[in-house]
Amino acid sequence: MQFHSCKHGNKGISRHDQMLSPMYSIFLTFYVWVTFAQENCGSTIVKQSHLETRGRPTGTLIVSNKPVTRGEEGYVVFFMIRSSSGSRLDEMSLAGGSRASLSFSVSAQTKYELLSYIRDCEGNCGSLDLPMDECRASFTLKPNQTLYVRRNPVPRRATLAARCDLVFSPQPQL
């Protein structure tokens, strides 16, 4: 189908462009609204994990990532819960630019380690580079306690320096 320029009013603007203009305005308005809502309502928990607790009291660790621009194809952030002996108990991931959160339900009064790292997307996020920018921290939750952790990037300094900080807080961090 071919569209011709309008003869009345907006010369040089095709009917096709005139038809798309209101749709584009609606899309742009919706996009701005969604972005504003996401930035101002806190993060949404997109995945939940319940580790084996054997009937013991539990606590909840809610993890998130401070989004940064990184590479052309994007990246994936991983969060792993390990036992005090170093055994991997559970691992979940978020798209790098996501403002969402992950929730881990773990046994209270037990020492755990949270390990986080990034894997850059290679071409697309179906193919990931090797893990990098790792950081880790130990934690223990009280019964019914909810603890929030945000992964913040650290600018590259020395070769052996951690490339992120895990910041713990009793309140959500925006």
Secondary structure, DSSP 8 states (H G I E B T S, - for coil): ----B-SSSSTT-BHHHHHHHHHHHHHHHHHHHHHHHHHHS---EEEEEE---TT--EEEEEEEE-----TTT-EEEEEEEEETT--EEEEEEEETT---EEEEEEETT-EEEEEEEEEEBSSSTTSB---EEEEEEEEE--TT-EEEEEEEE----STTS-SEEEEEESS---
